Amino acid sequence: MDIGQGVGLFITAKPSSGHRPAEDNLRFILNWLEEFLKYKYSDLYLIGESYAGHYIPQLATLMLEHNKLPNIAPIKLKAIALGNPLLDLDISINAADYLWSHGAISDETLLLEKTVCNDSRYLREYYHDKLSQECNDIFNKVSDEIGLGIDRNDLLLPKCLSTMIEIFNFCRSLLYQEDNFDMNIIPVVTNLLKNDIPVMRYR
């Protein structure tokens, strides 16, 4: 199941906002469990990567709330796993050390990102239409040093050249929902742990 309208490869004319994707996915899971009754009382594990660091904890929290309702069959949520998750913009986004350690940016640019404008500051300014000239200059320098056709999020990923791939639009950047991109999800994850839901984080 893909998570959230407007995220990943999910394309829609009306993107969701806020907690709506978690509510949509809870509704889907409840309906799916009714349709496939043999799974209704099975253990359930939620797993996701990247922006699912937002949606999986929100969905798990809604499941716990659902389980408190009277006269329902509880969802047997056992654990969640989050791969390289976006949990908090300040700790999940900054990539300067990664780019530098792979020789993609210079020592000078690394220092500029560490002292003047890092990825989280740049994204906050960008998404709130308040991009400063200093951040713009530094990230133009980062782009120039990395070069064209290189995905800064995965330097080892092959450049998209296939016509077939371009037809299916797999080479485009993922579009994340800007209205909750900067939301700190760590308190949500902490609450899941307090409710005895194990959380595995992996890269």
N, C-alpha and C positions, 0 to 999 in steps of 0.2 A: 504494500500500500504506500503510495506517495503521501508525503506529509505537506498539507497546506497548499491552498491555491496561491499561485504566483511564486512558488518556491521550486527550485530544482527544474525538472523537466515538465512540471505541471503548468499548463497554459490555460488562462481563462479570461473572459472579458470583464469579470467583476472580481478583483482580488479581495480576499478577506483582510481583516485587521484585528489587532489585539489578540484575545484568546479564542476567537472564532474557529481557527483551524483545529484546535484541541477539541472544541465542542463538536465540530463536524466529524472529526475522527472518532470521538466517543460514540456519537450516534451511529456511525458506520459499523463500529465493532459490536455494539449492542444488536443492531439489525442482523449482522453477519452471524452472531452467536445464536440468534433465533432461527435463522435460515438453516444453519448447520448444527443441529442440536447435539450431535455427538461430541462437539468441542466445547459446549456450554460450561462444563465443569472441569475443563482442563486447565492446567497451569498456563499462565500467559507471561511471556517475556517481551518487553519492548526494546528494540534496538534501532539506533539511528546514528548518522554521522553529520558533522558540520552544523548546519542550522537546526538540525534535529536536537541539538543541545538546548534549544528553546522549546521545541514542540513536544518532545518526549517527556520531559519533566512536567510540563503543563498538562499533558494528556494523563500521565500517571496520577497527578493530583486530582484531576476530575474523576478518575476511576475510584480513588479512595473516597471522594465525596459521594459518588454514586452508591458505593457500597454501604453508606450510612442510611440510605433511604429505607423506609419500611416495606415489607412484602416484595422484595426483589431477590433474584438470584445474584449473589455477589460475583464480581469478576475476580478470578483468582490470579491477580497480579503478583508475580513472584519476585521479579527484579527488572532493572533496566540497565542497558549498556549504551554508552555514548562514545563514539569514535571521533577523536579530534574535535570536540564540541565547542561551539560558540556559547560560552556560559556568561562571560563578562567581557566587554570590549577592551578593558585595560589589560587583561591577562590572556585573552584568546586570539588576539589579532596581530600584535606586534611581530613583524617578520624580518626586521633588519638584520639580526644575528644570523638567521637562516640564510638570507640572501648573501650576506658577507661571507659566511663560512663556505658557501658554494662558489665564491668568486664572481658573483653576479653584480655586486656593488663594491665601490672602492672604500678604503679606510676613511677617506674624507666624508663620503656620503653616509657611512655608518655613524660617524661622529655627529653629523648634522641631524640624523634621525634620532639619535639618543639625547641630544641636547636642545634641539630647536623644535622639531615637529615629528612625532612618531605616527605610526599607522592609526592608532586609536584616536589621536587628536585630529588627524587628517579626515578620518571617516566621520567623526562628529561634526566637524565644520562643513564637510561636503554635504551630508544628509540634512543639515539645518540651513543650507544655502548661505553659509557664513565663512566661505573658504578664504583664509588669509593669504596674502601674497607670499609670505615666507613658506607656508606649507605647500602652496602651489608650486613654487620654485623648487623646493626640495624633491617633491614627488615627480616633477618633470625630469629632474636630474636622475632619480631612480629609474624612471621609464627609459630614459636615454641610455643609461648604463646597462640595463637588462637587455634592451634591444627589442626590435619588432618580432612578432611571432612567438614570443616566449611567454608562457603562462606563469606569472610571478607566484602563483599559489602552488604550482607543481613544476619546478624547473626541469624535471626529467620526463614530463609528459610530451609525447611527440607532437609536433606542430600539425594542426589539422589541415590536410591538403586534399583529402578525398572528396570528390564531388558528391558521392553518396552520403557521406557524413554531413556535408554542408546542406544537402537537401533536407535532412532531418534536424538541422539546426543544433547539432550537438556541440558545436564549437563556440557557441555564444556563452557569455558570462552568465552565471546563475543570478537571478534577480531575487533579492531578499526583501522582505517586507520592512520598509524603512521605519514605520511607526513604532516597532518594538525591537529594532536592531540593537539599540543601546540599553535594553533592559538587562539588569543583573539577575541571572537565573540561579545563582549560587544559593540564595535563601530558599528557593523552591526545592532544590536538590537536598539541602540540609533538612528541610521538613520531611521529605521522603525517607531519609535515613532515620529520622526520629520516629517515623511510623513503620520501622522495620522493613523497609523496601531496600534491598541491597542495590548499590549503584556501582557499575564497573565502568571505568574510563580507560579507553585504549587509543592508540595512535593509528 
